Amino acid sequence: MTTTLEKHLAARRVHQDAVGQKLCEILDIIEQAQADGLYPDGLTAELAQVRLIAEVNAKVLCAAEPEAEEEPEAPAEPEA
């Protein structure tokens, strides 16, 4: 049975993931515009600032879920 706190934390995680995905989309749009040559002299100051903020926060918010710790493999038995 999930508690109210667990439900709240799960909802917050979903929201955080959605924000992270949007930041990743923004980065993709900016990178595509640069690749298309729309900013041959560099990004505008505003877009450069948006890119920097998105890069820093996307690293945290778009990070893959931590994987469950794996059991260490049992050592192979020596052959006789």
Number of C-alpha atoms within 10 A of each C-alpha: 4 6 8 9 9 11 11 11 12 12 12 12 13 12 12 15 18 14 16 20 16 16 23 20 14 17 19 13 13 19 13 12 14 15 11 10 11 12 12 10 8 11 15 10 9 9 12 13 12 15 21 13 13 20 17 11 16 21 13 13 21 18 12 9 7 6 6 6 6 6 6 6 6 6 6 6 6 5 4 3
